[in-house]
Amino acid sequence: MEELLDMINSDLKNKIKKEDILSNKIELRYLKRIDKVFNKGLSFYIDPKDIRKSKETSIFFRKKKFNSDLNIGAKKIVNHFEEMKISLSAISKLAEINISRKIPIYSIKDDPRIVAQEVRKFLYPDFNRNMKIFLKSLISKFAENNILVFEFVETWNKKETANIDGFFINPNVIVIKRYQRAFRREIFTLIHELGHFLINEEEIEKIDFNYLAKANLSKIEKWCNDFSFYFLAGEHSEILDNIEQAAESNDYHYSLIDNISKETHLSRLALFTRLLYQKKLSAKNYNIIKANFDEEYRKKRDEEKLKKEAEKEMGIKHQGRSPQPIKSPLLISTVQTAFYDGILNEYEVCKTLNIKPNKLDKYLL
């Protein structure tokens, strides 16, 4: 309630109070402000029917505790994609399309390394050093196996950005957040959520990439992190198994780690974290390496900030469009079939795919 009041009072001198909106009658101007947060349309609030609170309706009725303290922005994103999931499920049934789960459910008792080796055989695409192309290929491979992946993009000026990296919702939907020029992070998030899918454990979370070595991770999170490493590392994991202790005398294997990072899209920090797990790197040296990476990131961020400020002073403006989310082939094929069968019209296709009418030919021809 406090978070909601802060949002609807952001530009008001006379603040709306809690009792103004928690009453039997509410002023229309207050309701309009509330709807700017939830985007449901005013008819939603005057519907006499109670909101359905079934487990099928929302993960928030299926699960009470999450790994992250979710803000309103995160909850809205989750709600949006759950509604998408329900809508696509109905469309697929009408169009007689089978998008049910194909891959069997594993357990955290299963060795994540062995599971990764098994599912790599049919989910790992041809490797490409271009991380965006590789991410698209992963999403396509997942689509072939009835795993529906959504990517969501938040504009820089959005008021309530979601404080999550990704989530998995039953039975086979994974959602990941697009980060500007951070496809490596997105790839790891996708595979981490694939781990949740494989063991059928729903989660909504912000993954702390700076602290993958945390000792207090739950068994499920540790399993998903281990699975992510082995899935992305492939045969390179054996190289790490066989190297000697990382120390100052061998430059902590920096060159080797850098090369493996380029060949797997695992971050250097994730690889050093693995060495820490394997006790081939001391905690002291790990912290030194992490501090160096943090300083490297800080310098790069400061350079970009100075460059933008200089360009602003020179009157240089960058008219860039917001990046478009990657669309899963499974989503596209489902919508196409529904359109050809007369289940969806052109307007509904545009709405489902979030495209403009002039882009219809690209998806329907």
C-alpha positions as CSV (number, residue, x, y, z in Angstrom):
1,M,0.0,0.0,0.0
2,E,2.8,2.4,0.9
3,E,4.5,1.7,-2.5
4,L,1.2,2.3,-4.3
5,L,0.6,5.6,-2.5
6,D,4.1,6.8,-3.3
7,M,3.5,6.1,-7.0
8,I,0.1,7.8,-7.3
9,N,1.2,10.8,-5.2
10,S,4.5,11.4,-7.1
11,D,3.5,14.8,-8.5
12,L,0.7,15.9,-6.1
13,K,0.9,18.6,-3.5
14,N,-2.3,17.4,-1.8
15,K,-1.5,13.8,-1.2
16,I,-4.0,11.0,-1.5
17,K,-4.3,9.2,1.8
18,K,-4.8,5.5,2.5
19,E,-8.4,6.0,3.7
20,D,-9.2,7.8,0.4
21,I,-8.8,4.6,-1.6
22,L,-9.6,1.9,1.0
23,S,-13.3,2.8,1.3
24,N,-16.6,1.8,-0.2
25,K,-16.6,4.9,-2.4
26,I,-13.7,6.3,-4.3
27,E,-13.4,9.5,-6.3
28,L,-13.0,9.0,-10.0
29,R,-9.8,11.1,-10.1
30,Y,-8.2,8.8,-7.6
31,L,-9.3,5.7,-9.6
32,K,-7.7,7.1,-12.7
33,R,-4.4,7.6,-10.9
34,I,-4.5,4.0,-9.7
35,D,-5.2,2.7,-13.2
36,K,-2.1,4.5,-14.5
37,V,-0.2,2.0,-12.3
38,F,-2.2,-1.2,-13.2
39,N,-3.5,-0.4,-16.7
40,K,-6.6,-2.5,-16.3
41,G,-9.2,0.0,-17.6
42,L,-11.8,1.6,-15.3
43,S,-14.4,-1.1,-15.9
44,F,-12.1,-3.6,-14.1
45,Y,-12.6,-1.8,-10.8
46,I,-16.4,-1.6,-11.0
47,D,-16.9,-5.2,-11.9
48,P,-19.0,-6.7,-9.1
49,K,-17.5,-10.1,-9.4
50,D,-14.7,-11.0,-7.0
51,I,-11.2,-11.5,-8.4
52,R,-10.4,-15.2,-8.9
53,K,-7.8,-16.4,-6.4
54,S,-7.2,-19.9,-7.8
55,K,-3.8,-21.4,-8.1
56,E,-4.3,-21.7,-11.9
57,T,-4.8,-18.0,-12.2
58,S,-1.5,-16.8,-10.8
59,I,1.9,-17.8,-9.3
60,F,1.1,-15.4,-6.5
61,F,-1.6,-17.8,-5.4
62,R,0.6,-20.9,-5.9
63,K,3.6,-19.6,-4.1
64,K,3.9,-17.2,-1.2
65,K,7.7,-16.7,-0.9
66,F,10.2,-15.8,-3.6
67,N,14.0,-15.3,-3.7
68,S,13.5,-11.6,-4.3
69,D,11.4,-8.9,-2.7
70,L,9.3,-8.0,-5.7
71,N,8.3,-4.4,-6.4
72,I,5.1,-3.4,-8.3
73,G,7.0,-3.2,-11.6
74,A,8.1,-6.8,-11.2
75,K,4.6,-8.0,-10.2
76,K,3.0,-6.2,-13.2
77,I,5.5,-7.9,-15.6
78,V,4.7,-11.3,-14.1
79,N,1.0,-10.7,-14.3
80,H,1.3,-9.6,-17.9
81,F,3.1,-12.8,-19.0
82,E,0.8,-15.0,-17.0
83,E,-2.2,-13.5,-18.8
84,M,-0.2,-14.1,-22.1
85,K,0.3,-17.7,-21.0
86,I,-3.4,-18.3,-20.3
87,S,-4.4,-16.6,-23.5
88,L,-1.9,-18.7,-25.6
89,S,-3.1,-21.8,-23.9
90,A,-6.7,-21.1,-24.9
91,I,-5.6,-20.2,-28.5
92,S,-3.6,-23.4,-28.8
93,K,-6.5,-25.5,-27.7
94,L,-8.9,-23.9,-30.2
95,A,-6.3,-24.3,-32.9
96,E,-5.6,-27.9,-31.8
97,I,-1.9,-27.1,-31.3
98,N,0.0,-29.2,-28.8
99,I,2.3,-26.9,-26.8
100,S,2.4,-29.1,-23.7
101,R,5.7,-29.9,-21.9
102,K,7.9,-32.4,-23.8
103,I,10.9,-32.7,-21.5
104,P,10.6,-34.9,-18.4
105,I,10.9,-33.4,-14.9
106,Y,14.2,-33.9,-13.1
107,S,15.0,-33.6,-9.4
108,I,17.6,-31.6,-7.4
109,K,18.8,-35.1,-6.3
110,D,19.9,-35.6,-9.9
111,D,23.5,-34.6,-10.7
112,P,23.3,-31.2,-12.5
113,R,26.3,-32.0,-14.5
114,I,24.8,-35.2,-15.9
115,V,21.4,-33.4,-16.5
116,A,23.3,-30.6,-18.4
117,Q,25.1,-33.2,-20.6
118,E,21.8,-34.9,-21.4
119,V,19.8,-31.8,-22.3
120,R,22.7,-30.1,-24.2
121,K,22.2,-32.8,-26.8
122,F,18.9,-31.4,-28.0
123,L,18.8,-27.8,-26.5
124,Y,22.3,-26.5,-27.2
125,P,22.5,-24.7,-30.6
126,D,25.5,-24.2,-32.8
127,F,27.9,-21.9,-30.9
128,N,28.2,-18.3,-32.2
129,R,30.5,-15.7,-30.7
130,N,27.9,-13.1,-31.4
131,M,25.9,-13.3,-28.1
132,K,22.7,-11.9,-29.5
133,I,22.6,-14.5,-32.4
134,F,23.5,-17.2,-29.9
135,L,20.6,-16.1,-27.6
136,K,18.2,-16.2,-30.5
137,S,19.4,-19.7,-31.4
138,L,18.8,-20.8,-27.8
139,I,15.3,-19.5,-27.8
140,S,14.6,-21.3,-31.1
141,K,16.0,-24.5,-29.7
142,F,13.8,-24.1,-26.7
143,A,10.8,-23.5,-29.0
144,E,11.4,-26.8,-30.8
145,N,11.0,-28.5,-27.5
146,N,7.8,-26.6,-26.5
147,I,9.5,-24.2,-24.0
148,L,8.1,-20.7,-24.6
149,V,10.6,-17.9,-23.9
150,F,9.5,-14.3,-23.6
151,E,12.0,-11.4,-23.4
152,F,10.8,-8.1,-21.9
153,V,12.4,-4.7,-22.5
154,E,12.1,-1.7,-20.2
155,T,12.7,1.8,-21.5
156,W,15.2,4.0,-19.7
157,N,12.5,6.4,-18.6
158,K,10.1,3.9,-17.2
159,K,9.0,4.9,-13.7
160,E,8.7,1.5,-12.0
161,T,11.3,-0.8,-13.5
162,A,11.0,-4.5,-12.5
163,N,13.6,-5.5,-10.0
164,I,14.0,-9.0,-11.5
165,D,16.1,-10.8,-14.1
166,G,13.8,-13.6,-15.0
167,F,11.3,-16.2,-13.9
168,F,9.8,-19.6,-14.7
169,I,6.1,-20.2,-14.5
170,N,4.4,-23.6,-15.0
171,P,4.2,-25.5,-17.2
172,N,6.7,-24.3,-19.8
173,V,7.1,-20.5,-19.8
174,I,10.4,-18.7,-19.2
175,V,10.6,-14.9,-19.1
176,I,14.0,-12.9,-19.2
177,K,14.9,-9.3,-19.0
178,R,16.8,-7.5,-21.8
179,Y,19.8,-5.6,-20.5
180,Q,21.5,-3.1,-22.8
181,R,24.7,-4.7,-24.2
182,A,24.6,-7.4,-21.5
183,F,23.6,-10.5,-23.5
184,R,26.0,-12.7,-21.5
185,R,23.9,-11.9,-18.4
186,E,20.7,-12.6,-20.2
187,I,22.1,-16.0,-21.5
188,F,23.0,-17.1,-18.0
189,T,19.6,-16.0,-16.7
190,L,17.9,-18.0,-19.4
191,I,19.8,-21.2,-18.6
192,H,19.3,-20.6,-14.9
193,E,15.5,-20.4,-15.5
194,L,15.8,-23.5,-17.7
195,G,17.2,-25.2,-14.6
196,H,14.0,-24.2,-12.7
197,F,11.9,-25.5,-15.6
198,L,13.7,-28.9,-15.6
199,I,13.1,-29.5,-11.9
200,N,9.7,-27.8,-12.2
201,E,10.3,-25.3,-9.4
202,E,8.6,-21.9,-10.1
203,E,10.5,-18.8,-9.2
204,I,10.7,-15.1,-9.8
205,E,14.1,-13.7,-9.0
206,K,16.9,-11.2,-9.3
207,I,20.1,-13.2,-9.8
208,D,23.0,-11.6,-7.9
209,F,25.7,-12.1,-10.5
210,N,28.4,-10.6,-8.2
211,Y,27.7,-13.2,-5.5
212,L,27.2,-16.5,-7.3
213,A,29.5,-18.0,-4.6
214,K,27.2,-17.2,-1.7
215,A,27.3,-20.0,0.8
216,N,23.6,-19.4,1.9
217,L,22.1,-20.1,-1.5
218,S,19.2,-22.6,-1.3
219,K,19.7,-26.1,-2.7
220,I,17.4,-25.2,-5.6
221,E,19.4,-22.0,-6.5
222,K,22.7,-23.8,-6.2
223,W,21.4,-26.6,-8.4
224,C,20.3,-24.1,-11.1
225,N,23.6,-22.3,-10.9
226,D,25.6,-25.5,-11.2
227,F,23.3,-26.7,-14.1
228,S,23.8,-23.3,-15.9
229,F,27.6,-23.6,-15.6
230,Y,27.8,-27.1,-17.0
231,F,25.2,-26.5,-19.7
232,L,27.1,-23.4,-21.0
233,A,30.6,-24.7,-20.3
234,G,30.2,-28.1,-22.0
235,E,33.5,-29.8,-22.5
236,H,35.4,-26.7,-21.2
237,S,34.3,-27.8,-17.7
238,E,36.9,-30.6,-18.0
239,I,39.6,-28.1,-18.6
240,L,38.8,-26.4,-15.3
241,D,38.7,-29.8,-13.6
242,N,42.3,-30.5,-14.6
243,I,44.1,-27.2,-14.2
244,E,46.4,-26.5,-11.2
245,Q,45.7,-24.2,-8.3
246,A,45.1,-20.6,-9.5
247,A,47.6,-18.3,-7.9
248,E,49.6,-15.1,-8.5
249,S,52.5,-17.3,-9.8
250,N,50.4,-18.4,-12.8
251,D,48.5,-15.1,-13.2
252,Y,45.4,-16.9,-11.8
253,H,45.0,-18.5,-15.3
254,Y,43.6,-15.2,-16.6
255,S,44.4,-16.0,-20.3
256,L,42.8,-19.4,-20.1
257,I,39.7,-18.0,-18.3
258,D,39.3,-15.2,-20.8
259,N,39.5,-17.7,-23.7
260,I,36.9,-20.0,-22.1
261,S,34.6,-17.1,-21.4
262,K,34.7,-16.2,-25.2
263,E,34.0,-19.8,-26.1
264,T,31.1,-20.4,-23.7
265,H,29.5,-16.9,-23.0
266,L,30.1,-17.6,-19.3
267,S,31.4,-14.5,-17.6
268,R,35.0,-14.5,-16.3
269,L,33.6,-14.0,-12.8
270,A,31.4,-17.1,-13.1
271,L,34.4,-19.1,-14.2
272,F,36.5,-17.9,-11.3
273,T,33.5,-18.7,-9.0
274,R,33.7,-22.2,-10.3
275,L,37.4,-22.4,-9.4
276,L,36.4,-21.2,-5.9
277,Y,33.8,-23.9,-5.7
278,Q,36.4,-26.5,-6.7
279,K,38.9,-25.1,-4.2
280,K,41.3,-24.2,-6.9
281,L,41.2,-20.6,-6.0
282,S,41.4,-19.2,-2.4
283,A,38.7,-16.9,-1.1
284,K,41.3,-14.2,-0.6
285,N,42.4,-14.3,-4.2
286,Y,38.8,-14.6,-5.4
287,N,38.0,-11.3,-3.7
288,I,41.0,-9.7,-5.2
289,I,40.0,-10.8,-8.7
290,K,36.4,-9.7,-8.1
291,A,37.5,-6.3,-6.9
292,N,39.6,-5.9,-10.1
293,F,36.5,-6.7,-12.2
294,D,34.4,-4.3,-10.2
295,E,37.0,-1.5,-10.8
296,E,37.1,-2.4,-14.5
297,Y,33.3,-2.1,-14.7
298,R,33.3,1.2,-12.8
299,K,35.9,2.7,-15.1
300,K,34.0,1.6,-18.2
301,R,30.8,3.0,-16.8
302,D,32.4,6.4,-15.9
303,E,33.9,6.6,-19.4
304,E,30.5,6.0,-21.0
305,K,29.0,8.7,-18.7
306,L,31.7,11.2,-19.6
307,K,31.3,10.5,-23.3
308,K,27.5,11.1,-23.0
309,E,28.0,14.3,-21.2
310,A,30.5,15.5,-23.8
311,E,28.2,14.6,-26.6
312,K,25.3,16.5,-24.8
313,E,27.5,19.6,-24.5
314,M,28.3,19.4,-28.2
315,G,24.6,19.1,-29.1
316,I,24.9,15.5,-30.3
317,K,21.7,13.6,-29.9
318,H,21.2,9.9,-30.4
319,Q,17.7,9.1,-31.8
320,G,17.7,5.4,-30.9
321,R,14.6,3.3,-30.7
322,S,13.9,0.9,-27.9
323,P,15.2,-2.6,-28.7
324,Q,12.5,-5.0,-29.8
325,P,12.1,-8.2,-27.7
326,I,13.2,-11.4,-29.3
327,K,10.0,-13.4,-30.3
328,S,10.0,-17.1,-29.8
329,P,9.2,-19.1,-33.0
330,L,6.8,-21.1,-30.8
331,L,4.8,-17.9,-30.2
332,I,4.9,-16.9,-33.8
333,S,3.8,-20.3,-35.2
334,T,1.0,-20.6,-32.6
335,V,-0.4,-17.1,-33.6
336,Q,0.0,-17.9,-37.3
337,T,-1.9,-21.1,-37.1
338,A,-4.6,-19.4,-35.0
339,F,-4.9,-16.7,-37.6
340,Y,-5.1,-19.1,-40.6
341,D,-7.8,-21.1,-38.7
342,G,-9.9,-17.9,-38.2
343,I,-9.4,-17.9,-34.4
344,L,-7.5,-14.6,-34.3
345,N,-8.1,-11.6,-36.5
346,E,-5.4,-9.1,-37.6
347,Y,-5.9,-6.8,-34.7
348,E,-5.6,-9.7,-32.2
349,V,-2.4,-10.9,-34.0
350,C,-0.9,-7.4,-33.7
351,K,-1.8,-7.2,-30.0
352,T,-0.4,-10.7,-29.2
353,L,2.8,-10.2,-31.1
354,N,3.1,-6.5,-30.0
355,I,3.6,-5.3,-33.6
356,K,2.3,-2.5,-35.7
357,P,-0.2,-3.3,-38.5
358,N,2.4,-2.5,-41.2
359,K,4.5,-5.4,-39.9
360,L,1.8,-8.0,-40.3
361,D,3.1,-9.3,-43.6
362,K,6.4,-10.2,-42.1
363,Y,4.6,-12.7,-39.8
364,L,1.6,-13.9,-41.9
365,L,3.1,-14.4,-45.3
